[in-house]
Amino acid sequence: MSDDARTGGFAGRLGAHPESAEDGSARMTFEVTDEHLNPAGTLHGGVLATLVDTAMGLAVRTTTDEGEVPATSQLTVTYLRPGTPGSLEVTARLRTRGEHLTICEADVEQEGKALAHAVATFALLER
């Protein structure tokens, strides 16, 4: 599967690179450039939200059946410190899987420091 397909298209075009996705977890890397910065000169919060949502979606998809499609129904991102140009890593893991809902969490780190923590609920839809 191509990186673009694995990241749902948009995140791949943004520059997200999935590194691994298996057994309810996923890891992605991202290179922050000037085009990803807000007017304050730090990483735009919407980029971080896209990255954690995408990584958690990848983690959930490692546990779904052929006919199930995970859809984000709730996303909470806690921004801990501003991101700057350079590499960052997103790790996601499934926390609880129910019959129709799955809960995941993700962390974003840059240079060994936490930038954000996120929790999301995914609805498992039938195709």
N, C-alpha and C positions, 0 to 999 in steps of 0.2 A: 504494500500500500504506500502511495506517495506521501511525503510530508504534508502537502497541501490537503490531500483527502483526509489524513489522520487528524489534522487540526481544524477541519471543518471549513476550509477555504479562506475565510477572512483572517484568522490568526496566522495562517501560513503566509499570506500576502503581507501581513504586518511584519513578519520575520521570525515567528516562533518556530523552534526546531524540536520536535519530539525526540527524546533520546531513548526512552523505554516506556513500555506500557504493558503490564502483566499482573495477574493475580490481585486485582483491585488497587493497583497503584500506578502512577505515571510520573515521569520526570521530563521536563522541558528546559531548554536553554533559550536565551534571548539576548541579543546585543542591542543595548540602548544607544541610539544615535540622537543627534540634534533634532531630527524630525519627530521624535517621540516625546519631546519636552514641552512643558506648559510655559506660559509667559514668565513664570518665576524661575525658569531654567532647571526645573527638576522633572523627573519622569511623570507624565500625565497619569492621573488616577484611573482614567478610562482604559489605558493600556494595561495597567496592572489588573484591573477587573477582567479584561478580556483574557489575559494570560491565566489567571487562576480558574476562571470558568472553563476555559479550554482544557487545561490540565486535569481538572476534576472530571470533565466529560469523558476524556480519554480513559481515566481510571475506571469510571462506571462502565464504559463500553467493554472493558475486559471481562466483565461478569454477566453481560446480558446475553440472552438467547437471540437467535436469528431474527425473530419477529418483534423484538423489543427495541424501542428507540428512547434513549434518555433525553428528557427536556428539562432545562433548568426552571424550577418553579419558585425558588427563593435563593438569593445570593447576598451574603453579608461580607463585606471586606473591611477589615480593620487596618488602616494605614499606620505603620509604626515609625517610619522615618522616610525622608525623601530619597528617591532613586536618582542616580546620576549617570551620565554616559559611561558605558562599559558593560561587561557581561553580568548576567544574573541567572539564577536557577530557580525553577518552580518545581516543587514536589507536591504530589497529591496522593491521597489515600482514602479509600472507602472506609467509613466508620461503621455504618449500620445499613443493612439491606433488608427492606421489608418486601411485602408482596407487590406494592404499587409505588412505594417511595424509597429512595436511597439517599443517605446523608454522607457527604464527603467533607474533607477539609484539605486545605492547601497552605503551603508556606512559600514565601518568596525571599531569597537571600541574595545579597550582593556583597562581595568581598568578605564573606563570613558573617555579615550582619543581617538581621531580619528587617525586611522592608514592609512586609504585609502578612497577615494571616486571614484566611477566608474559610467560611463554612457555607455549604450550599445543600439544598434539597433538590433532588431530581425526581421528576415523575417518570415512571416507566410506561410509555405509551405503546400500544399495539400498532403495527404497520397495517 
